[in-house]
Amino acid sequence: MATQLDMTRIPRHIAVIMDGNGRWATERGLERNLGHQAGVETVRRITSECVRLGVKYLTLYTFSTENWNRPANEVAALMGLVLSSLEDEIFMKNNVRFQVIGDMQRLPEAVRQKLQETIDHTAKNNAMTMVVALSYSARWEITQAVRNIAREAIEGSDTMEQALDKLQDIDEQMVSNHLTTSFMPDPDLLIRTGGELRISNYLLWQIAYSELYFCDTYWPDFNEEHLHQAIASFQQRQRRFGKTEAQVEQEEKAGQ
């Protein structure tokens, strides 16, 4: 499949909902935590392959704000797994920069410290940026952006009338600039593994025009071939962004 891919049309940014770890383990008579551990191995493989293919941003939905409602022992195990999986090898070997998005204040201090250390240590890597969505939800992110925009308008004004005038200037670009993802482009391709057909509060603003790809494969079993299939599906689609098919084809011809 890799040889069939158009290497000039590799998605610049791939976002992934890594679903199915728990079910993978349960179906094998294992504890759910072992499924999450197996999922980390998949992250290593897919990261390396994305770098090889030329993907520039890989965003992984690791732990949602809703996941805090899971059993305490599973949450604790997941936090421990975050600590143990942030190894230099996966980043330095592949020249990958690490970033994180989400509500960091809810994370244990040891996890926050390790995340920051990894961000700092990989800051100069430039082959690809891996972004981990941790304690993240899109509704939380958008709510935070609205609050920050309003606070800036109020703090930067002498009167409430001036603040209201500034709020009238809010546009889509301003909202995007206040999101935690402002440092990277919107995803071209969103992949969800595990057979579920929903977005689960993930990058709702950013995936407005992303191509969506769902597969039944559990994340621990998702391999390079599955990634190639998702990208091949992406390459077979025409991204119109509200335009007609004829308009897109005309623009493509003009750009050749």
Disulfide bonds with the S-S distance in Angstrom:
none
